[in-house]
């Protein structure tokens, strides 16, 4: 008796068997994978941050010492 893991494609919801033959897992196809990638690139999807600081808060406008 084998345990087959089935997941829903995060883009379209189609069921996908999770195994080595599922090339695009967890997606059902290359198309769904690229749609998801595009959403991340367009910042439609993101990992929420609770920080009030920007990455550049500690940057300064100091002159380059090697010039």
N, CA, C and O atoms as a Maestro MAE file, in Angstrom:
{
 s_m_m2io_version
 :::
 2.0.0
}

f_m_ct {
 s_m_title
 :::
 protein
 m_atom[268] {
  # First column is atom index #
  i_m_mmod_type
  r_m_x_coord
  r_m_y_coord
  r_m_z_coord
  i_m_residue_number
  s_m_chain_name
  s_m_pdb_residue_name
  s_m_pdb_atom_name
  i_m_atomic_number
  :::
  1 25 0.844 -1.175 0.000 1 A "UNK " " N  " 7
  2 3 0.000 0.000 0.000 1 A "UNK " " CA " 6
  3 2 0.894 1.246 0.000 1 A "UNK " " C  " 6
  4 15 1.688 1.443 0.920 1 A "UNK " " O  " 8
  5 25 0.764 2.074 -1.024 2 A "UNK " " N  " 7
  6 3 1.602 3.272 -1.112 2 A "UNK " " CA " 6
  7 2 0.813 4.501 -0.693 2 A "UNK " " C  " 6
  8 15 -0.387 4.615 -0.946 2 A "UNK " " O  " 8
  9 25 1.510 5.400 -0.057 3 A "UNK " " N  " 7
  10 3 0.891 6.656 0.339 3 A "UNK " " CA " 6
  11 2 1.156 7.680 -0.755 3 A "UNK " " C  " 6
  12 15 2.294 8.107 -0.949 3 A "UNK " " O  " 8
  13 25 0.119 8.070 -1.461 4 A "UNK " " N  " 7
  14 3 0.239 9.058 -2.523 4 A "UNK " " CA " 6
  15 2 -0.143 10.412 -1.944 4 A "UNK " " C  " 6
  16 15 -1.221 10.574 -1.371 4 A "UNK " " O  " 8
  17 25 0.748 11.378 -2.098 5 A "UNK " " N  " 7
  18 3 0.475 12.726 -1.616 5 A "UNK " " CA " 6
  19 2 -0.058 13.551 -2.778 5 A "UNK " " C  " 6
  20 15 0.574 13.642 -3.831 5 A "UNK " " O  " 8
  21 25 -1.208 14.141 -2.579 6 A "UNK " " N  " 7
  22 3 -1.823 14.994 -3.592 6 A "UNK " " CA " 6
  23 2 -1.957 16.390 -3.010 6 A "UNK " " C  " 6
  24 15 -2.469 16.572 -1.905 6 A "UNK " " O  " 8
  25 25 -1.486 17.377 -3.774 7 A "UNK " " N  " 7
  26 3 -1.567 18.777 -3.350 7 A "UNK " " CA " 6
  27 2 -2.335 19.566 -4.401 7 A "UNK " " C  " 6
  28 15 -2.461 19.135 -5.547 7 A "UNK " " O  " 8
  29 25 -2.842 20.714 -4.006 8 A "UNK " " N  " 7
  30 3 -3.512 21.606 -4.949 8 A "UNK " " CA " 6
  31 2 -2.492 22.562 -5.542 8 A "UNK " " C  " 6
  32 15 -1.652 23.107 -4.826 8 A "UNK " " O  " 8
  33 25 -2.565 22.763 -6.848 9 A "UNK " " N  " 7
  34 3 -1.709 23.744 -7.512 9 A "UNK " " CA " 6
  35 2 -2.010 25.108 -6.902 9 A "UNK " " C  " 6
  36 15 -3.173 25.509 -6.856 9 A "UNK " " O  " 8
  37 25 -0.992 25.833 -6.433 10 A "UNK " " N  " 7
  38 3 -1.229 27.126 -5.798 10 A "UNK " " CA " 6
  39 2 -1.817 28.176 -6.740 10 A "UNK " " C  " 6
  40 15 -2.395 29.161 -6.280 10 A "UNK " " O  " 8
  41 25 -1.677 27.977 -8.048 11 A "UNK " " N  " 7
  42 3 -2.162 28.965 -9.000 11 A "UNK " " CA " 6
  43 2 -3.593 28.689 -9.434 11 A "UNK " " C  " 6
  44 15 -4.441 29.579 -9.379 11 A "UNK " " O  " 8
  45 25 -3.871 27.444 -9.870 12 A "UNK " " N  " 7
  46 3 -5.195 27.155 -10.437 12 A "UNK " " CA " 6
  47 2 -6.038 26.224 -9.581 12 A "UNK " " C  " 6
  48 15 -7.243 26.105 -9.802 12 A "UNK " " O  " 8
  49 25 -5.422 25.563 -8.607 13 A "UNK " " N  " 7
  50 3 -6.166 24.691 -7.713 13 A "UNK " " CA " 6
  51 2 -6.294 23.249 -8.187 13 A "UNK " " C  " 6
  52 15 -6.856 22.418 -7.473 13 A "UNK " " O  " 8
  53 25 -5.783 22.934 -9.381 14 A "UNK " " N  " 7
  54 3 -5.837 21.570 -9.899 14 A "UNK " " CA " 6
  55 2 -5.027 20.653 -8.991 14 A "UNK " " C  " 6
  56 15 -3.990 21.056 -8.464 14 A "UNK " " O  " 8
  57 25 -5.497 19.421 -8.805 15 A "UNK " " N  " 7
  58 3 -4.784 18.481 -7.951 15 A "UNK " " CA " 6
  59 2 -3.551 17.938 -8.668 15 A "UNK " " C  " 6
  60 15 -3.598 17.596 -9.850 15 A "UNK " " O  " 8
  61 25 -2.439 17.868 -7.919 16 A "UNK " " N  " 7
  62 3 -1.158 17.428 -8.451 16 A "UNK " " CA " 6
  63 2 -0.611 16.333 -7.543 16 A "UNK " " C  " 6
  64 15 -0.608 16.475 -6.321 16 A "UNK " " O  " 8
  65 25 -0.149 15.238 -8.150 17 A "UNK " " N  " 7
  66 3 0.499 14.184 -7.371 17 A "UNK " " CA " 6
  67 2 1.920 14.644 -7.058 17 A "UNK " " C  " 6
  68 15 2.664 15.051 -7.950 17 A "UNK " " O  " 8
  69 25 2.282 14.573 -5.787 18 A "UNK " " N  " 7
  70 3 3.603 15.025 -5.341 18 A "UNK " " CA " 6
  71 2 4.567 13.839 -5.391 18 A "UNK " " C  " 6
  72 15 4.630 13.034 -4.461 18 A "UNK " " O  " 8
  73 25 5.316 13.745 -6.492 19 A "UNK " " N  " 7
  74 3 6.350 12.722 -6.606 19 A "UNK " " CA " 6
  75 2 7.426 13.189 -7.581 19 A "UNK " " C  " 6
  76 15 7.331 14.285 -8.134 19 A "UNK " " O  " 8
  77 25 8.442 12.366 -7.791 20 A "UNK " " N  " 7
  78 3 9.572 12.743 -8.638 20 A "UNK " " CA " 6
  79 2 9.162 12.995 -10.088 20 A "UNK " " C  " 6
  80 15 9.830 13.763 -10.781 20 A "UNK " " O  " 8
  81 25 8.090 12.373 -10.565 21 A "UNK " " N  " 7
  82 3 7.649 12.554 -11.939 21 A "UNK " " CA " 6
  83 2 6.865 13.852 -12.139 21 A "UNK " " C  " 6
  84 15 6.622 14.256 -13.276 21 A "UNK " " O  " 8
  85 25 6.478 14.492 -11.073 22 A "UNK " " N  " 7
  86 3 5.744 15.764 -11.164 22 A "UNK " " CA " 6
  87 2 6.757 16.895 -11.327 22 A "UNK " " C  " 6
  88 15 7.213 17.485 -10.347 22 A "UNK " " O  " 8
  89 25 7.094 17.181 -12.560 23 A "UNK " " N  " 7
  90 3 8.174 18.116 -12.885 23 A "UNK " " CA " 6
  91 2 7.980 19.493 -12.273 23 A "UNK " " C  " 6
  92 15 8.944 20.101 -11.806 23 A "UNK " " O  " 8
  93 25 6.769 19.989 -12.267 24 A "UNK " " N  " 7
  94 3 6.518 21.376 -11.853 24 A "UNK " " CA " 6
  95 2 5.974 21.490 -10.429 24 A "UNK " " C  " 6
  96 15 5.526 22.564 -10.028 24 A "UNK " " O  " 8
  97 25 6.008 20.399 -9.662 25 A "UNK " " N  " 7
  98 3 5.393 20.428 -8.334 25 A "UNK " " CA " 6
  99 2 5.889 21.596 -7.501 25 A "UNK " " C  " 6
  100 15 7.087 21.874 -7.551 25 A "UNK " " O  " 8
  101 25 5.094 22.277 -6.767 26 A "UNK " " N  " 7
  102 3 3.695 21.995 -6.467 26 A "UNK " " CA " 6
  103 2 2.721 22.492 -7.538 26 A "UNK " " C  " 6
  104 15 1.506 22.414 -7.353 26 A "UNK " " O  " 8
  105 25 3.240 22.995 -8.642 27 A "UNK " " N  " 7
  106 3 2.373 23.498 -9.705 27 A "UNK " " CA " 6
  107 2 2.001 22.365 -10.648 27 A "UNK " " C  " 6
  108 15 2.695 21.350 -10.711 27 A "UNK " " O  " 8
  109 25 0.900 22.537 -11.386 28 A "UNK " " N  " 7
  110 3 0.464 21.503 -12.319 28 A "UNK " " CA " 6
  111 2 1.154 21.638 -13.671 28 A "UNK " " C  " 6
  112 15 1.184 20.681 -14.445 28 A "UNK " " O  " 8
  113 25 1.707 22.812 -13.965 29 A "UNK " " N  " 7
  114 3 2.314 23.036 -15.277 29 A "UNK " " CA " 6
  115 2 3.333 24.169 -15.208 29 A "UNK " " C  " 6
  116 15 3.392 24.914 -14.229 29 A "UNK " " O  " 8
  117 25 4.126 24.281 -16.260 30 A "UNK " " N  " 7
  118 3 5.083 25.383 -16.375 30 A "UNK " " CA " 6
  119 2 4.336 26.713 -16.395 30 A "UNK " " C  " 6
  120 15 4.801 27.697 -15.818 30 A "UNK " " O  " 8
  121 25 3.177 26.746 -17.058 31 A "UNK " " N  " 7
  122 3 2.373 27.967 -17.140 31 A "UNK " " CA " 6
  123 2 2.008 28.472 -15.744 31 A "UNK " " C  " 6
  124 15 2.184 29.653 -15.444 31 A "UNK " " O  " 8
  125 25 1.501 27.582 -14.894 32 A "UNK " " N  " 7
  126 3 1.126 27.993 -13.534 32 A "UNK " " CA " 6
  127 2 2.348 28.429 -12.735 32 A "UNK " " C  " 6
  128 15 2.265 29.355 -11.928 32 A "UNK " " O  " 8
  129 25 3.485 27.766 -12.956 33 A "UNK " " N  " 7
  130 3 4.715 28.159 -12.272 33 A "UNK " " CA " 6
  131 2 5.124 29.575 -12.670 33 A "UNK " " C  " 6
  132 15 5.511 30.373 -11.817 33 A "UNK " " O  " 8
  133 25 5.040 29.891 -13.967 34 A "UNK " " N  " 7
  134 3 5.430 31.219 -14.445 34 A "UNK " " CA " 6
  135 2 4.451 32.303 -13.998 34 A "UNK " " C  " 6
  136 15 4.858 33.433 -13.727 34 A "UNK " " O  " 8
  137 25 3.173 31.968 -13.920 35 A "UNK " " N  " 7
  138 3 2.190 32.928 -13.405 35 A "UNK " " CA " 6
  139 2 2.542 33.290 -11.965 35 A "UNK " " C  " 6
  140 15 2.531 34.464 -11.595 35 A "UNK " " O  " 8
  141 25 2.854 32.282 -11.155 36 A "UNK " " N  " 7
  142 3 3.229 32.516 -9.759 36 A "UNK " " CA " 6
  143 2 4.503 33.353 -9.667 36 A "UNK " " C  " 6
  144 15 4.571 34.289 -8.870 36 A "UNK " " O  " 8
  145 25 5.505 33.027 -10.469 37 A "UNK " " N  " 7
  146 3 6.753 33.789 -10.475 37 A "UNK " " CA " 6
  147 2 6.493 35.249 -10.836 37 A "UNK " " C  " 6
  148 15 7.066 36.153 -10.228 37 A "UNK " " O  " 8
  149 25 5.631 35.479 -11.823 38 A "UNK " " N  " 7
  150 3 5.286 36.840 -12.222 38 A "UNK " " CA " 6
  151 2 4.612 37.615 -11.105 38 A "UNK " " C  " 6
  152 15 4.851 38.812 -10.947 38 A "UNK " " O  " 8
  153 25 3.767 36.941 -10.325 39 A "UNK " " N  " 7
  154 3 3.108 37.605 -9.200 39 A "UNK " " CA " 6
  155 2 4.122 38.019 -8.137 39 A "UNK " " C  " 6
  156 15 3.997 39.093 -7.549 39 A "UNK " " O  " 8
  157 25 5.124 37.177 -7.885 40 A "UNK " " N  " 7
  158 3 6.177 37.541 -6.934 40 A "UNK " " CA " 6
  159 2 7.000 38.699 -7.484 40 A "UNK " " C  " 6
  160 15 7.320 39.639 -6.755 40 A "UNK " " O  " 8
  161 25 7.345 38.631 -8.776 41 A "UNK " " N  " 7
  162 3 8.174 39.681 -9.388 41 A "UNK " " CA " 6
  163 2 7.461 41.026 -9.406 41 A "UNK " " C  " 6
  164 15 8.097 42.070 -9.265 41 A "UNK " " O  " 8
  165 25 6.148 41.005 -9.578 42 A "UNK " " N  " 7
  166 3 5.363 42.238 -9.594 42 A "UNK " " CA " 6
  167 2 4.989 42.690 -8.184 42 A "UNK " " C  " 6
  168 15 4.280 43.681 -8.008 42 A "UNK " " O  " 8
  169 25 5.469 41.956 -7.187 43 A "UNK " " N  " 7
  170 3 5.204 42.227 -5.772 43 A "UNK " " CA " 6
  171 2 3.720 42.157 -5.434 43 A "UNK " " C  " 6
  172 15 3.254 42.817 -4.505 43 A "UNK " " O  " 8
  173 25 2.972 41.341 -6.206 44 A "UNK " " N  " 7
  174 3 1.586 41.056 -5.855 44 A "UNK " " CA " 6
  175 2 1.551 40.052 -4.707 44 A "UNK " " C  " 6
  176 15 0.603 40.024 -3.922 44 A "UNK " " O  " 8
  177 25 2.591 39.232 -4.617 45 A "UNK " " N  " 7
  178 3 2.787 38.309 -3.498 45 A "UNK " " CA " 6
  179 2 4.058 38.740 -2.786 45 A "UNK " " C  " 6
  180 15 5.016 39.177 -3.424 45 A "UNK " " O  " 8
  181 25 4.067 38.617 -1.479 46 A "UNK " " N  " 7
  182 3 5.253 38.973 -0.709 46 A "UNK " " CA " 6
  183 2 5.151 38.344 0.669 46 A "UNK " " C  " 6
  184 15 4.075 37.933 1.102 46 A "UNK " " O  " 8
  185 25 6.278 38.276 1.345 47 A "UNK " " N  " 7
  186 3 6.305 37.795 2.718 47 A "UNK " " CA " 6
  187 2 6.164 39.018 3.608 47 A "UNK " " C  " 6
  188 15 7.018 39.903 3.577 47 A "UNK " " O  " 8
  189 25 5.100 39.082 4.401 48 A "UNK " " N  " 7
  190 3 4.870 40.272 5.226 48 A "UNK " " CA " 6
  191 2 5.987 40.496 6.238 48 A "UNK " " C  " 6
  192 15 6.561 39.553 6.783 48 A "UNK " " O  " 8
  193 25 6.273 41.753 6.467 49 A "UNK " " N  " 7
  194 3 7.288 42.137 7.431 49 A "UNK " " CA " 6
  195 2 6.634 43.005 8.492 49 A "UNK " " C  " 6
  196 15 5.810 43.866 8.185 49 A "UNK " " O  " 8
  197 25 7.000 42.775 9.719 50 A "UNK " " N  " 7
  198 3 6.455 43.573 10.816 50 A "UNK " " CA " 6
  199 2 7.409 44.689 11.212 50 A "UNK " " C  " 6
  200 15 7.160 45.424 12.167 50 A "UNK " " O  " 8
  201 25 8.484 44.807 10.483 51 A "UNK " " N  " 7
  202 3 9.489 45.814 10.783 51 A "UNK " " CA " 6
  203 2 9.053 47.184 10.275 51 A "UNK " " C  " 6
  204 15 8.470 47.301 9.197 51 A "UNK " " O  " 8
  205 25 9.343 48.214 11.061 52 A "UNK " " N  " 7
  206 3 9.058 49.586 10.650 52 A "UNK " " CA " 6
  207 2 10.263 50.215 9.962 52 A "UNK " " C  " 6
  208 15 10.199 51.360 9.516 52 A "UNK " " O  " 8
  209 25 11.346 49.478 9.876 53 A "UNK " " N  " 7
  210 3 12.576 50.003 9.278 53 A "UNK " " CA " 6
  211 2 12.680 49.583 7.820 53 A "UNK " " C  " 6
  212 15 12.200 48.520 7.426 53 A "UNK " " O  " 8
  213 25 13.304 50.424 7.044 54 A "UNK " " N  " 7
  214 3 13.652 50.085 5.674 54 A "UNK " " CA " 6
  215 2 15.047 49.495 5.664 54 A "UNK " " C  " 6
  216 15 15.814 49.702 6.604 54 A "UNK " " O  " 8
  217 25 15.384 48.768 4.621 55 A "UNK " " N  " 7
  218 3 16.730 48.216 4.506 55 A "UNK " " CA " 6
  219 2 17.780 49.313 4.472 55 A "UNK " " C  " 6
  220 15 18.918 49.087 4.883 55 A "UNK " " O  " 8
  221 25 17.425 50.482 3.996 56 A "UNK " " N  " 7
  222 3 18.400 51.558 3.824 56 A "UNK " " CA " 6
  223 2 18.501 52.493 5.033 56 A "UNK " " C  " 6
  224 15 19.214 53.494 4.959 56 A "UNK " " O  " 8
  225 25 17.827 52.208 6.122 57 A "UNK " " N  " 7
  226 3 17.854 53.103 7.281 57 A "UNK " " CA " 6
  227 2 19.255 53.295 7.859 57 A "UNK " " C  " 6
  228 15 19.559 54.366 8.385 57 A "UNK " " O  " 8
  229 25 20.108 52.281 7.771 58 A "UNK " " N  " 7
  230 3 21.452 52.380 8.340 58 A "UNK " " CA " 6
  231 2 22.486 52.860 7.328 58 A "UNK " " C  " 6
  232 15 23.660 52.987 7.676 58 A "UNK " " O  " 8
  233 25 22.096 53.125 6.112 59 A "UNK " " N  " 7
  234 3 23.026 53.600 5.093 59 A "UNK " " CA " 6
  235 2 23.338 55.069 5.340 59 A "UNK " " C  " 6
  236 15 22.514 55.818 5.865 59 A "UNK " " O  " 8
  237 25 24.516 55.453 4.959 60 A "UNK " " N  " 7
  238 3 24.888 56.857 5.106 60 A "UNK " " CA " 6
  239 2 25.431 57.375 3.786 60 A "UNK " " C  " 6
  240 15 25.713 56.605 2.868 60 A "UNK " " O  " 8
  241 25 25.569 58.658 3.707 61 A "UNK " " N  " 7
  242 3 26.077 59.312 2.502 61 A "UNK " " CA " 6
  243 2 27.547 59.678 2.674 61 A "UNK " " C  " 6
  244 15 27.977 60.729 2.198 61 A "UNK " " O  " 8
  245 25 28.323 58.834 3.341 62 A "UNK " " N  " 7
  246 3 29.736 59.109 3.569 62 A "UNK " " CA " 6
  247 2 30.501 59.041 2.256 62 A "UNK " " C  " 6
  248 15 30.148 58.295 1.343 62 A "UNK " " O  " 8
  249 25 31.568 59.848 2.189 63 A "UNK " " N  " 7
  250 3 32.415 59.854 1.000 63 A "UNK " " CA " 6
  251 2 33.216 58.561 0.930 63 A "UNK " " C  " 6
  252 15 33.581 57.980 1.953 63 A "UNK " " O  " 8
  253 25 33.475 58.134 -0.267 64 A "UNK " " N  " 7
  254 3 34.287 56.945 -0.491 64 A "UNK " " CA " 6
  255 2 35.734 57.254 -0.105 64 A "UNK " " C  " 6
  256 15 36.332 58.170 -0.669 64 A "UNK " " O  " 8
  257 25 36.305 56.514 0.840 65 A "UNK " " N  " 7
  258 3 37.651 56.775 1.344 65 A "UNK " " CA " 6
  259 2 38.737 56.344 0.364 65 A "UNK " " C  " 6
  260 15 39.898 56.708 0.549 65 A "UNK " " O  " 8
  261 25 38.402 55.595 -0.650 66 A "UNK " " N  " 7
  262 3 39.409 55.062 -1.563 66 A "UNK " " CA " 6
  263 2 39.583 55.915 -2.812 66 A "UNK " " C  " 6
  264 15 40.339 55.525 -3.702 66 A "UNK " " O  " 8
  265 25 38.934 57.035 -2.915 67 A "UNK " " N  " 7
  266 3 39.065 57.904 -4.093 67 A "UNK " " CA " 6
  267 2 40.266 58.778 -3.985 67 A "UNK " " C  " 6
  268 15 40.533 59.574 -4.885 67 A "UNK " " O  " 8
  :::
 }
 m_bond[267] {
  # First column is bond index #
  i_m_from
  i_m_to
  i_m_order
  :::
  1 1 2 1
  2 2 3 1
  3 3 4 2
  4 3 5 1
  5 5 6 1
  6 6 7 1
  7 7 8 2
  8 7 9 1
  9 9 10 1
  10 10 11 1
  11 11 12 2
  12 11 13 1
  13 13 14 1
  14 14 15 1
  15 15 16 2
  16 15 17 1
  17 17 18 1
  18 18 19 1
  19 19 20 2
  20 19 21 1
  21 21 22 1
  22 22 23 1
  23 23 24 2
  24 23 25 1
  25 25 26 1
  26 26 27 1
  27 27 28 2
  28 27 29 1
  29 29 30 1
  30 30 31 1
  31 31 32 2
  32 31 33 1
  33 33 34 1
  34 34 35 1
  35 35 36 2
  36 35 37 1
  37 37 38 1
  38 38 39 1
  39 39 40 2
  40 39 41 1
  41 41 42 1
  42 42 43 1
  43 43 44 2
  44 43 45 1
  45 45 46 1
  46 46 47 1
  47 47 48 2
  48 47 49 1
  49 49 50 1
  50 50 51 1
  51 51 52 2
  52 51 53 1
  53 53 54 1
  54 54 55 1
  55 55 56 2
  56 55 57 1
  57 57 58 1
  58 58 59 1
  59 59 60 2
  60 59 61 1
  61 61 62 1
  62 62 63 1
  63 63 64 2
  64 63 65 1
  65 65 66 1
  66 66 67 1
  67 67 68 2
  68 67 69 1
  69 69 70 1
  70 70 71 1
  71 71 72 2
  72 71 73 1
  73 73 74 1
  74 74 75 1
  75 75 76 2
  76 75 77 1
  77 77 78 1
  78 78 79 1
  79 79 80 2
  80 79 81 1
  81 81 82 1
  82 82 83 1
  83 83 84 2
  84 83 85 1
  85 85 86 1
  86 86 87 1
  87 87 88 2
  88 87 89 1
  89 89 90 1
  90 90 91 1
  91 91 92 2
  92 91 93 1
  93 93 94 1
  94 94 95 1
  95 95 96 2
  96 95 97 1
  97 97 98 1
  98 98 99 1
  99 99 100 2
  100 99 101 1
  101 101 102 1
  102 102 103 1
  103 103 104 2
  104 103 105 1
  105 105 106 1
  106 106 107 1
  107 107 108 2
  108 107 109 1
  109 109 110 1
  110 110 111 1
  111 111 112 2
  112 111 113 1
  113 113 114 1
  114 114 115 1
  115 115 116 2
  116 115 117 1
  117 117 118 1
  118 118 119 1
  119 119 120 2
  120 119 121 1
  121 121 122 1
  122 122 123 1
  123 123 124 2
  124 123 125 1
  125 125 126 1
  126 126 127 1
  127 127 128 2
  128 127 129 1
  129 129 130 1
  130 130 131 1
  131 131 132 2
  132 131 133 1
  133 133 134 1
  134 134 135 1
  135 135 136 2
  136 135 137 1
  137 137 138 1
  138 138 139 1
  139 139 140 2
  140 139 141 1
  141 141 142 1
  142 142 143 1
  143 143 144 2
  144 143 145 1
  145 145 146 1
  146 146 147 1
  147 147 148 2
  148 147 149 1
  149 149 150 1
  150 150 151 1
  151 151 152 2
  152 151 153 1
  153 153 154 1
  154 154 155 1
  155 155 156 2
  156 155 157 1
  157 157 158 1
  158 158 159 1
  159 159 160 2
  160 159 161 1
  161 161 162 1
  162 162 163 1
  163 163 164 2
  164 163 165 1
  165 165 166 1
  166 166 167 1
  167 167 168 2
  168 167 169 1
  169 169 170 1
  170 170 171 1
  171 171 172 2
  172 171 173 1
  173 173 174 1
  174 174 175 1
  175 175 176 2
  176 175 177 1
  177 177 178 1
  178 178 179 1
  179 179 180 2
  180 179 181 1
  181 181 182 1
  182 182 183 1
  183 183 184 2
  184 183 185 1
  185 185 186 1
  186 186 187 1
  187 187 188 2
  188 187 189 1
  189 189 190 1
  190 190 191 1
  191 191 192 2
  192 191 193 1
  193 193 194 1
  194 194 195 1
  195 195 196 2
  196 195 197 1
  197 197 198 1
  198 198 199 1
  199 199 200 2
  200 199 201 1
  201 201 202 1
  202 202 203 1
  203 203 204 2
  204 203 205 1
  205 205 206 1
  206 206 207 1
  207 207 208 2
  208 207 209 1
  209 209 210 1
  210 210 211 1
  211 211 212 2
  212 211 213 1
  213 213 214 1
  214 214 215 1
  215 215 216 2
  216 215 217 1
  217 217 218 1
  218 218 219 1
  219 219 220 2
  220 219 221 1
  221 221 222 1
  222 222 223 1
  223 223 224 2
  224 223 225 1
  225 225 226 1
  226 226 227 1
  227 227 228 2
  228 227 229 1
  229 229 230 1
  230 230 231 1
  231 231 232 2
  232 231 233 1
  233 233 234 1
  234 234 235 1
  235 235 236 2
  236 235 237 1
  237 237 238 1
  238 238 239 1
  239 239 240 2
  240 239 241 1
  241 241 242 1
  242 242 243 1
  243 243 244 2
  244 243 245 1
  245 245 246 1
  246 246 247 1
  247 247 248 2
  248 247 249 1
  249 249 250 1
  250 250 251 1
  251 251 252 2
  252 251 253 1
  253 253 254 1
  254 254 255 1
  255 255 256 2
  256 255 257 1
  257 257 258 1
  258 258 259 1
  259 259 260 2
  260 259 261 1
  261 261 262 1
  262 262 263 1
  263 263 264 2
  264 263 265 1
  265 265 266 1
  266 266 267 1
  267 267 268 2
  :::
 }
}
